[in-house]
Amino acid sequence: MPTYQYRAVTSAGKKKKGFVEASSQSRAFAVLQGKGLMPLQLEQVKGGHKEKESTTSAISSSLSMSGKVRLGESFYYLGILLQSGTALAQSLDMLARMSSGKAGRTWIEIRDAVQSGESFSSSLAKYPKVFPEVYIGMVQVAESVGKLGEVLEKIASHEEERAEVSGRLMTAMVYPLVILLVGMGAVYFLLSEVLPKITGIFEAAKGELPTSTKIVVAVGDTLQSLGPMALIIPLAVVFALMTSYRTVPKFREKIDALLWRIPLVQKSTLARFSGILGFQLESGIPLVQGMESSSKAISSTFFKKRMGEAREEVATGRSLSSVLAEQKIYPDIYILTLTAGQKSGELGKFLQRLGAIFERDVDNFMKRVVSLAEPLLLLFIGMLIAFIVVAIMGPIFDLTTLVK
């Protein structure tokens, strides 16, 4: 039977080292917990050497990597501890010991709040910048149905999947953005620095310039007269639109309503909503409460408003599929899936499957867009620079020919 070397803390907070025999690492973890110990590190001893494995030691190192709270790892660890029978306050205490910096202080404050009688969800709500509103709502519902450990573990899985998708997308977009910035920088340099130095040649020629040259000269003169404002004005417009979107509810709802007409936006929104609602239903959370907390994960005010109206109808006893069908803003496949899920009594599973399908479709589409963006951007920037060069050099070549 394998032997494991452990480093753990007792319920009193004292550190302890030793060895334990168990058939597997998870079994060794359970044995130590049964003795009132919480492993901080668990390594298999084999052939006189220790083989590091990836449960508590990996969690401990990942939690200590940064001063920020790492939601995926933290909720996963809390979920496992609660499902193993460890009290919430004790689990939070151990999590605080395994974290560092600001994250450690945050968990200690949450532990103190729980020990003073506050609910876990209300304690998390004190840190809105750390814990998303949707997760707080899900924790609140999970507390009411007695499935906090299961829901925390599922939140952790969802958070890790979301972070992985976002990371892949950001990595894929870096190169096209670099190409675009470098290319536009080259165009700006040609128009604002190179062109003004040779416009005197065109003026001295006193001949009719080609239309392309007139356009390039006009754009160059505009950029030169504006100076830094040529960059500041577009940025200011973008900033004003973004500020209005965040602060003006009616403007935001109109923009969200327009965006909803884009199939990709629909699929992305429904994928996130369906995935969260599906695993809440699978965890035993009631449909109406699940709809409310799942809606908080969506940024679209248009979708939130429509789902809020649907939630009120469902609360009266109507089926979700019939209510959403009346709104006439969802794809037919979505309504059909909801109907099938309700008839089979497995709405949660159907929602999770559909959410995974939609998410895969969005992910594949974005991969295709990013893969096409690189050559298309290179072609666009190349053609733009070629147009400018030809517009500038064409009249100069004509003048040289006339001189000869």
Solvent accessible surface area in square Angstrom, and as a share of the most:
residue,aa,sasa,rsa
1,M,160,0.72
2,P,45,0.28
3,T,38,0.22
4,Y,7,0.03
5,Q,52,0.23
6,Y,20,0.07
7,R,78,0.28
8,A,0,0.00
9,V,4,0.02
10,T,35,0.20
11,S,92,0.59
12,A,84,0.65
13,G,21,0.20
14,K,143,0.60
15,K,152,0.64
16,K,99,0.42
17,K,145,0.62
18,G,18,0.18
19,F,129,0.54
20,V,13,0.08
21,E,114,0.51
22,A,3,0.02
23,S,79,0.51
24,S,46,0.30
25,Q,17,0.08
26,S,82,0.53
27,R,134,0.49
28,A,0,0.00
29,F,25,0.11
30,A,44,0.34
31,V,38,0.22
32,L,1,0.00
33,Q,40,0.18
34,G,72,0.70
35,K,136,0.57
36,G,38,0.37
37,L,11,0.05
38,M,3,0.01
39,P,0,0.00
40,L,16,0.08
41,Q,47,0.21
42,L,0,0.00
43,E,10,0.04
44,Q,29,0.13
45,V,44,0.25
46,K,119,0.50
47,G,74,0.71
48,G,72,0.69
49,H,138,0.62
50,K,111,0.47
51,E,81,0.37
52,K,153,0.65
53,E,59,0.26
54,S,85,0.55
55,T,59,0.34
56,T,3,0.02
57,S,20,0.13
58,A,41,0.32
59,I,21,0.11
60,S,22,0.14
61,S,68,0.44
62,S,18,0.12
63,L,4,0.02
64,S,53,0.34
65,M,139,0.62
66,S,40,0.26
67,G,33,0.32
68,K,156,0.66
69,V,25,0.14
70,R,79,0.29
71,L,22,0.11
72,G,5,0.05
73,E,40,0.18
74,S,0,0.00
75,F,0,0.00
76,Y,79,0.30
77,Y,2,0.01
78,L,0,0.00
79,G,0,0.00
80,I,51,0.26
81,L,0,0.00
82,L,35,0.18
83,Q,93,0.41
84,S,60,0.38
85,G,68,0.66
86,T,22,0.13
87,A,61,0.48
88,L,37,0.18
89,A,24,0.18
90,Q,63,0.28
91,S,0,0.00
92,L,0,0.00
93,D,28,0.15
94,M,6,0.03
95,L,0,0.00
96,A,8,0.06
97,R,123,0.45
98,M,7,0.03
99,S,14,0.09
100,S,46,0.30
101,G,42,0.40
102,K,128,0.54
103,A,3,0.02
104,G,6,0.06
105,R,144,0.53
106,T,8,0.05
107,W,1,0.00
108,I,69,0.35
109,E,90,0.40
110,I,1,0.00
111,R,49,0.18
112,D,65,0.34
113,A,13,0.10
114,V,24,0.14
115,Q,114,0.51
116,S,88,0.57
117,G,66,0.64
118,E,67,0.30
119,S,54,0.35
120,F,2,0.01
121,S,7,0.04
122,S,48,0.31
123,S,1,0.01
124,L,0,0.00
125,A,50,0.39
126,K,115,0.49
127,Y,46,0.17
128,P,98,0.62
129,K,200,0.85
130,V,42,0.24
131,F,1,0.00
132,P,52,0.33
133,E,108,0.48
134,V,3,0.02
135,Y,2,0.01
136,I,23,0.12
137,G,5,0.05
138,M,0,0.00
139,V,0,0.00
140,Q,111,0.49
141,V,14,0.08
142,A,0,0.00
143,E,56,0.25
144,S,83,0.54
145,V,53,0.31
146,G,66,0.64
147,K,72,0.31
148,L,25,0.13
149,G,8,0.07
150,E,71,0.32
151,V,1,0.00
152,L,0,0.00
153,E,54,0.24
154,K,69,0.29
155,I,0,0.00
156,A,0,0.00
157,S,52,0.34
158,H,28,0.13
159,E,19,0.08
160,E,87,0.39
161,E,101,0.45
162,R,95,0.35
163,A,51,0.39
164,E,105,0.47
165,V,43,0.25
166,S,47,0.30
167,G,35,0.34
168,R,98,0.36
169,L,63,0.32
170,M,129,0.57
171,T,103,0.60
172,A,38,0.29
173,M,57,0.26
174,V,84,0.49
175,Y,115,0.44
176,P,3,0.02
177,L,87,0.43
178,V,73,0.42
179,I,18,0.09
180,L,61,0.30
181,L,131,0.65
182,V,101,0.58
183,G,4,0.04
184,M,83,0.37
185,G,40,0.38
186,A,39,0.31
187,V,10,0.06
188,Y,96,0.37
189,F,113,0.47
190,L,34,0.17
191,L,13,0.07
192,S,15,0.10
193,E,85,0.38
194,V,50,0.29
195,L,2,0.01
196,P,33,0.21
197,K,166,0.70
198,I,34,0.17
199,T,23,0.13
200,G,41,0.39
201,I,76,0.39
202,F,10,0.04
203,E,128,0.57
204,A,78,0.60
205,A,38,0.30
206,K,181,0.77
207,G,48,0.47
208,E,147,0.66
209,L,40,0.20
210,P,61,0.39
211,T,99,0.57
212,S,32,0.21
213,T,1,0.00
214,K,98,0.41
215,I,92,0.47
216,V,5,0.03
217,V,28,0.16
218,A,58,0.45
219,V,63,0.36
220,G,1,0.01
221,D,72,0.37
222,T,72,0.42
223,L,33,0.16
224,Q,103,0.46
225,S,94,0.61
226,L,69,0.34
227,G,21,0.20
228,P,103,0.65
229,M,88,0.39
230,A,18,0.14
231,L,119,0.59
232,I,86,0.44
233,I,78,0.40
234,P,68,0.43
235,L,107,0.53
236,A,51,0.40
237,V,80,0.46
238,V,79,0.45
239,F,132,0.55
240,A,54,0.42
241,L,99,0.49
242,M,102,0.46
243,T,44,0.26
244,S,37,0.24
245,Y,58,0.22
246,R,137,0.50
247,T,91,0.53
248,V,68,0.39
249,P,103,0.65
250,K,158,0.67
251,F,64,0.27
252,R,54,0.20
253,E,50,0.22
254,K,139,0.59
255,I,52,0.26
256,D,5,0.03
257,A,31,0.24
258,L,101,0.50
259,L,72,0.36
260,W,11,0.04
261,R,184,0.67
262,I,79,0.40
263,P,98,0.62
264,L,50,0.25
265,V,47,0.27
266,Q,31,0.14
267,K,66,0.28
268,S,51,0.33
269,T,17,0.10
270,L,0,0.00
271,A,7,0.05
272,R,67,0.24
273,F,1,0.01
274,S,0,0.00
275,G,17,0.17
276,I,1,0.00
277,L,0,0.00
278,G,0,0.00
279,F,12,0.05
280,Q,0,0.00
281,L,34,0.17
282,E,69,0.31
283,S,1,0.01
284,G,40,0.39
285,I,3,0.02
286,P,63,0.39
287,L,44,0.22
288,V,49,0.28
289,Q,69,0.31
290,G,0,0.00
291,M,0,0.00
292,E,80,0.36
293,S,3,0.02
294,S,0,0.00
295,S,8,0.05
296,K,72,0.30
297,A,14,0.11
298,I,9,0.05
299,S,79,0.51
300,S,16,0.10
301,T,41,0.24
302,F,18,0.08
303,F,0,0.00
304,K,76,0.32
305,K,100,0.42
306,R,60,0.22
307,M,0,0.00
308,G,15,0.14
309,E,79,0.35
310,A,0,0.00
311,R,60,0.22
312,E,116,0.52
313,E,72,0.32
314,V,13,0.08
315,A,65,0.50
316,T,106,0.62
317,G,69,0.66
318,R,88,0.32
319,S,51,0.33
320,L,2,0.01
321,S,8,0.05
322,S,45,0.29
323,V,5,0.03
324,L,1,0.00
325,A,44,0.34
326,E,106,0.48
327,Q,40,0.18
328,K,175,0.74
329,I,35,0.18
330,Y,18,0.07
331,P,36,0.23
332,D,114,0.59
333,I,93,0.47
334,Y,1,0.01
335,I,28,0.14
336,L,115,0.57
337,T,20,0.12
338,L,0,0.00
339,T,43,0.25
340,A,42,0.33
341,G,0,0.00
342,Q,55,0.24
343,K,171,0.72
344,S,62,0.40
345,G,66,0.63
346,E,70,0.31
347,L,22,0.11
348,G,4,0.04
349,K,86,0.36
350,F,47,0.20
351,L,0,0.00
352,Q,63,0.28
353,R,138,0.50
354,L,9,0.04
355,G,2,0.02
356,A,56,0.44
357,I,73,0.37
358,F,7,0.03
359,E,68,0.31
360,R,134,0.49
361,D,48,0.25
362,V,24,0.14
363,D,26,0.13
364,N,58,0.30
365,F,84,0.35
366,M,45,0.20
367,K,110,0.46
368,R,137,0.50
369,V,60,0.34
370,V,11,0.06
371,S,69,0.45
372,L,104,0.52
373,A,22,0.17
374,E,53,0.24
375,P,71,0.45
376,L,105,0.52
377,L,35,0.18
378,L,98,0.49
379,L,105,0.52
380,F,107,0.45
381,I,14,0.07
382,G,39,0.37
383,M,122,0.54
384,L,51,0.25
385,I,50,0.25
386,A,51,0.40
387,F,90,0.38
388,I,5,0.03
389,V,64,0.37
390,V,102,0.59
391,A,2,0.01
392,I,7,0.04
393,M,67,0.30
394,G,26,0.25
395,P,9,0.06
396,I,34,0.17
397,F,126,0.52
398,D,84,0.44
399,L,51,0.25
400,T,64,0.37
401,T,97,0.56
402,L,145,0.72
403,V,131,0.76
404,K,197,0.84
